[in-house]
Every structure is written in C-alpha cells, then in structure tokens.
Amino acid sequence: MAFFSRFLERWFPQLDAQIWILAFGRLLSQIGTGFTLFYAPIFFVNQVGLSSTAVGIGLGMTQISGILGRILGGSLADAPAWGRRRTLLLSAVISAIASFTLALTHNFTTLILGNLLAGLGIGLYWPATEAVVADLTTGKQRNEAYALTRFGDSLGLQLGILLAGILVATTQTYRALFVIDGLSFIGFFGVILKFITESRQPSAPGVSSLTPWQGWAQALQDRTLMIYIVINTLSTLYISQIHTTIPLYFSNFITPGFSPGILSGLFTWHITISAIALLPLARQLGRLSHAHALTISALLWGIGFVLIGWTGTAEYQPLILAIFGLGVLALATVSYTPSASALVADLAPSSLRGTYLAINAQCWAIGYLIGAPLGGWVLDQTPQLVYNFWIVLAISTGIVVVILQQLNTLIMARKTQSQE
C-alpha cells in the first residue's frame, strides 16, 4: 500500500478533487467534440448538399461568435451575481443546443445559426473553466492542474475522433455524430451541476466590485499582461502551423510526398508524445518561473521548425526528420500550454481572473486567425520560399525569448512591489 501511495504521489498531481472532476467533465465534452471535428465539413458538403464556400463561411461564424463569447464569458465569470459555475452551465446548455441544431441542419440558415451558437458556447467555456482551475490551486500547483485538464481535453478529443471514425465507417450516419456531441455537453452539464461548486471568492468587505467594462479596462492597462499577449499570440500562431500548414507541406513539398497513411501515423505519433509528456513535463517546469518555462518552450519551437524545414530539403530519410520534428513540436506545445495559463492566472487579481483568462483565450483566436491564412498563402508560393518560411519561424522564436526576458523582469519587479 505504501508503494502504491508513493507511485500515485510521484506520477499524479495532488490536487483538489474538483480539479479531477472538472478534468473528467472536460474529457467527456471533448469526446463529443472529437465526433464532429473532422467530419463536419464532409457532412455538410456531401450529405446536406451545401457548397464548400458556404460551409467555410458557416464554420467561420464560430470564430466570430467565439470572440464575443470570450468577452461575455470573462465578464460573467467575474460577476458576483453570476460566477464561474453558472457560466460553465450556460456554456454547456448553449453548446448542446448548437449541436442539436447542427444535427438538424438542412440549409445554410441553420448551418449559420448552429455555428454561431457553437462559437458562443466555446467562448463562454474557456474563461470560466480556466478561472476555476486558478481558484482551486496555488501558484506551485497550477502548472500541473492546467496540464491535467488539458490532458482530459486531449484524451477526450482523440477518443472522440477514434469512435467517430468507427461509427462513420460502419453506419455512414453523420447526423448521429452531432447528436452524440450534444449528449456529451448534457453529460458535462450534469458533472458541473452535481460536483462543482462556485469557486469565485467574494470581494473583501468594503471593497466595491468593478463593472465588466471597468474590469476589462483595468486588465488592458496591465503592461505585463499586454507584453505577454504578444508572446501568447505568436505561440498560438506556431501551434496553428501544426494543424493547418504542416500536413499539406508534408504532402506536397517532400520528395516523395508522404501518403495519407504516413501522415496519419506521424500525427498519431505527435499526439502520443504530447499525451505522455504533458504531466511529467508540467511537474518539472513547475519548478521554474513561468518566463523560464516559456523560454524552454520557445527554444523547442525553434528546433522543431528547423527540423520541419530540413525535412523538405533532405535528400535521404525525410521521414526520420519529420518524426523528430513533430516530436520536438509536441514537447514545445505541452511545455507551453500549462505554463501560459498559469502565468495569466498568477498575474490576475482574484476578482478579475475570468477577464484576464478571457484575454488569454482571445490570443488563441487571433493566433489561428493569422496563422492559418499565413500558412496557406506561403504554401502557394515557390518551394524555396516555403522552405525559408520554417527558418523565419525558427528565427522569430529568438524574438520571443528576448521578450520573455523583459516579461520576467516585470514579473519580478511586480512581486517585489507586492511584498513591499
């Protein structure tokens, strides 16, 4: 029994039970998301009969309402009369309605409506769920807590993708995917309702609460947060290249291009490394300052992009370089995400955690909004420019490292001022 206890303590973080429950709830909801992630465009074009352009516009609506949802989600999560728990419950309800709407889609109007609701649900979700983790942890625990919840997201997403593939292959019933997605959000609603209590701490006696606009104004005047936004947006742009640019690059700019089977194997390898390394790496990096942990992530991004660029020009064994490159990028990603969320949570006053973490989530939307079109434009250029693109990305990580040193100086000065 003692050996088992030491094993659990060594490999699993010692966190509030609600963090574990939240991670399970997130796993549950992400299983549903995985069911529709890759199959939504296929369903709307091939089954519903909409054009690819119409489907692209419809899916783009998710990002627009998602930006608005993050603003609303941050404000509601910080509101004394609303809080984190109710925001999560509202997010689950809207997301479930969105999924059932998409399951019933037969025309462009319902496609737009479903995706607007889906984006709103996602926008409400992220600031509230990240704020709950911040509320229930101390500075030293936060890296591991955010890693655990991200692990739940990742595992759920992969299970959903796997199960969806089996369901589609055996039944060809695409609408059922959206119904299952909706049911997963209902399950998430039940987990929050039953097991998660409101984690927002009430304001101290005699301290008046800020209005939502005052809270956003205060956050946007935080110089340390504004410098971090630059780093976070660049890092998210890097992550977007993995999902949007590298698959097509490996297919069209490698000699010979990697087959779909090889591509599937490569990204399965990438996801596996991410899942295996997430918790142990978060624990090790938790011993460093957030700025130093993010510096390690930036250096890994640089190495990974050099390897990806080299893959396209290598005369021998490009597959080996691709394996190493995606492995390094997996480590860069999992060393970045927990430290980034924990840094913002530490910067935020407890009464404005939802707002600060909403700004953090907006960086993801902006990074993908810039990164995906940028990568697509580059791939339409000459091969030489495409290969140089990865070198430019690698060089840009040096700029991130320089900014991180400035950020670390500001954070240390902030801590000193707080102690005084």
N, C-alpha and C positions, 0 to 999 in steps of 0.2 A: 504493500500500500504506500509506503514511504517513497519507494522508487517511482511509482505511478504519479504521486503528487509532485515529485521533483521534475518528472517528464513534462507534466502539464504546465508547471511554472516556467520551465525553460523554453518550451515551444509555443505556448499560447499566452497571450497577454492577460494580466489580471485586471479586469475592467468591471465597471458597474454592469449588473445583469441586464439593465435596459439597453446597453450598447449591443450586447449579444442578441437580444430580441430584435432590436432595430436592424441589425445586420441580417438576421433571418428574414425579416419583413422585406428588406430590400432585395434579398435573393429571390424571394417569392415574386415580387413585382417585376424583377428583371427577367425571370423566366418567361413571363408573358411578353415582355418587350422583345426578347430573342425570337419569339414565334413570328413576329411580323417584320423584324429588322431588314432582312434581305428579300423577303417575298412580297412586301407591299407593292413596289413598282411593277413586279411581274403580274400580280393580281389585277391591279387597276388597268394595266395596258391590255393584257391577254384575256382576262376574264370579263372585266367590266366593259372594255372596249374604248377607253379613253386614249387620247393621243399621248405620246411621250412628253410633249411640251406641256400639255395640261397637267399631267402627273407631276412634272418638275415644278410647275407653279404651285400646285397643291401642297407638295412637300415643303416648298419654300415658305409657305404660310406658317409652318410650325416654328421656324426661326423668328419670324416677326412677332407672333403672339408670345413666343418664349421669352423674348427680351422684355416685353411688357409684363409678363408673368413674374419674372425675376424681380422687377421693381416692386410690384404689388406684394410678392411673397416675402421680400425682405422687410417691407413696412408692416405687414400683418404679423410676421413672426416676432417683431419687436413691440407690437402694440399691447399694452397692458390688458385691454379688454378682449384680446384675441389669442396671441401667443403661438408657440411652435406647434403644439399638438393639434389645435384646430386648423392650422394652416395645412398640416400634413393630411388631416382628414378631408379637408376641402379639395386638396390636390388629388387624393385617391378617388373621390367621387367624380370630379371633372374628367380625370383620365379614364375612368371606367365608362362614362357616358361617351367620351370620344371614341373609345374602342368599339363600342356597340354601334355608334353612328357609322364608323368606317366599315363595319361588318355589313351594314345595310346599304352601303353606297351603290347607287346605280347611275349617278350622273355627276357632273362637275361641281354642282352646288353642294351636294352632300360631302363630296371629297374635300372642298374648301372648309366647310363647317367642321368636319371631323378633325382636320389637321389644325385648325385654329384652336379647337378645344384641347387637342393633344399638346400643343405648344404651351398653352396656358397652364395645363396640369403640370407639365415638366418644370415650367418657370416657378410655380408656387412651391414645388417639391424641394428643389436644391437648397435654397437659403434656409428653409426650416429644418431639413434633415441634418445639414452641416452644423447648424446652430445647436441642435440637441446634443450632438457629439461634443461640441465645445463646452456646453453647460455641464455635462456629466463627467468631464475629465479635467485633470490638471495639466500644466504645461508639459511635464515629462511623459504623461500617458498619451497625449493627443496624437503623436505620430502613429502609435500602434492602433489606437482607436480608429483613426481615419483609414489606416491600412486594412483593418478588419472589415469595416463597412464597404470599402472599395473591393475587397476580396469577395464579399457577398454579391456585390453588383456583377463582378466579372464572372464568377462561377454561375450565377443565375442566368446571365446572358448566354454563356456558352451552352448550358443545359437546354435553354430555350431554342437556340439555333439547331442543336442536335435533334431535339424532339420534333421540331417543326419540319426538318428535312425528312424524318421518318414518316410523319403524318402526310406530308405532301406526296411523297413517293408512293405511299400505299393507297391513299384515298383521292388525291387531287382536289381536296376540299379546302380551298383557300379561305373562304369566309369563316370557317371554324377557327382559323388562327387568330382572328380579331376577337372572336367570342372568348377564346381562352385567355387572350390578353386582358379583356375586360374582367373576367373572373379572377385573374391574378391580382388586379387592383382592388377588387372587393375583398380578397383574402388579406391584402396589405392593410386595407381599412380596418378589418377585424383585428389584426395584430395590434395596430396603433390604439384602437378603441379599448381593447381589453388589457393591454400590458404596458403601454407607455403613458406616463403621467406628464403633466406640464412641467417643463424643466426651466422655463424662464423665471429668473429671480425677480421678485418685486422690487421696485425702487425704494431706496432708503427713505425713512420718514423725513418729510420736509423738503424732499428733492422732487421737483416737478418733472414730469415726463416730457420729452420733446415731441413735437408733432412729426408726422412722417417726413414732411419737407425739411424741417429743421434737422432731423437725423441724417437725411441724405446730404444736406449742405455741410454738416459737420464732417461727415465721412469724406466728402470730396475735397475738403480743405486740409485733410491729413496728408502732409507731404510724404511721409514714409509710405503710406498706402498708395499714393499716386506713383511713386517710383516703382513700387512692387508691381503695379498694374502693367507697366511696360515689360517687365520680366515675365509676368504671367501670360500676357498676350503672345509674346514671342515663343514661349514654351508650348503654348497650346497650338500655335501655328506649326511647330515642329511635330507635335502629335498628329495633327491633321494630315501631314505628308505620309505617315504610315498607312493611314486608312484610305486616302484618296489618290495619291500620286505613285507610291512605290509599286502597288500591284500592276498598274499599266506600264510603268517603267521596266519592271522585270519581264513583262510580256513582250514589249516592243523594242527595247533598247539593249537587250542582252543577246549575244550571239552564241548559240541559237536561243530564241526566246523561251522562257520557261513555260511548260504546258500547264493547263488548269490543275492537273493533279499535283504537280510540283509546287505550284503556288499555294494550293490548299495545304500541303504538307508544311511549307515554310511558315505560313501564318498560324498553323496549329502549333508549331514549334515556338513561335513568338509568344503566343498566348500561354503556353505551358510554362515557359520561363518566367513570364510575368506572374503567374499564379504561385509558382513555387517560391520565387524570391521575395514576394511582396511583404509578408510578415517578418521574416528574418532580417531583411534589409531595413525595414522601418524601425526595428528594435535597435540595430546597430547605429543608424543615422540619428536616432533619437538622443544619442549621447553627445551629438554635436549641436552647435547652434543651427537655426533654420537656414541662415545665409550660407553657412559652410556646407550643409547638406545639399542645398540647391546648387552650390558651386560644383560639387561632385556630379550632380545630375547634368549640369551644363557641359562638363568635360566629357561625360559619356555620350551626350548628344553629338559633340564634335567628332569623337572617334567613330561613332556609328555612321554618321553621314559620310565620312571619308571612306569607310568600307563599302557603303552603298554605291558611292560614285565609282570606286575602284572596280566594283562588280561589272559595271558596264564596259570598262576598257580592258579588262583582264583577258588574256589570250587562253589561259588554262584555268580550269576549275572555278568558274564564276559562282557555281552553286555553293562551294565551300565559303567563299567570301560573303555570299548572301546569307548563309546560315549564321556566320559570325556577326554580320552587320545587324540582322534582325534581333539576335541575342543581346547585343550591346544596347540597341534601342529599347528593348524590353526592360533592361536594367535602368536605363535613363528614365523611362516613364514611371516605373514603380518607385524610384528614388525621388521623383519629383512630386507626385500627386499627394501623398500624405503630408510631406513637409510644407507644401504650398498652403494647404487648407489649415494646417496647424499654425503657420505663421500669421495668417489673417485672423484666426481666432484669438491669437495672443495680442495682436495689435488692437483688436476691437474692445471698446468698453462693453461690459456685460449687457448694458441696456441697448446696444446697437449691433450686437453680433449678427442678427438677421440681415441688417442693412449692409454691413461690411462683407458678409459672405455672399450676399446678392451681387455685390460689385465683383467679387471673385468669380462668381458663376458667369457674369456678363463677359468676362475676359475669354471664357471658353467659346461663347457665341461669336465674339469678334474674331478670335483666332481662326476658327473654322471658316468664318465668312470671308476672311482674307486668304487663308491658306489653301482652301480647295480650288478657287478660281486661279490663284497664282500657279499652283502646281499644274493645273490643266493647260494654262497658257504656255508654260515652259515646255510641256511635252509636245506642243505643236511647233516648236522651233527646231533648229538644226541639232543633230546629235551632239556636236561639240558644246553648244550652249546648255543642253540637257545635262551633260556630264559635269560641266562647270557649276551648274546650279547647286549640286551637292557640296561642292567645295565652298561656295559662297555661304551656304547654310552652316557649314562647319566653322568658317571664319566668324560668322555672326555670333556663335556661342562665346567667342572671346569677348565680344561687347557685353554679353550677358554677365560674364564673370566680373568684368570691370564694374558694371552697375551694381552687382551683388556686394562688392566691397564697400561701395558707397552706402548701400542699404544697411549693411552690417554696422557701419559707423553710426548711422542714425538710430538704429535699434539700441545699440549700446548706450548712446547718449540719452535716449529715452528712458532706459532702465535706470541710469544714474540719476536722472532728474526725478523719476518716480520714487526712488529710495530716499532722496533728499527731502 
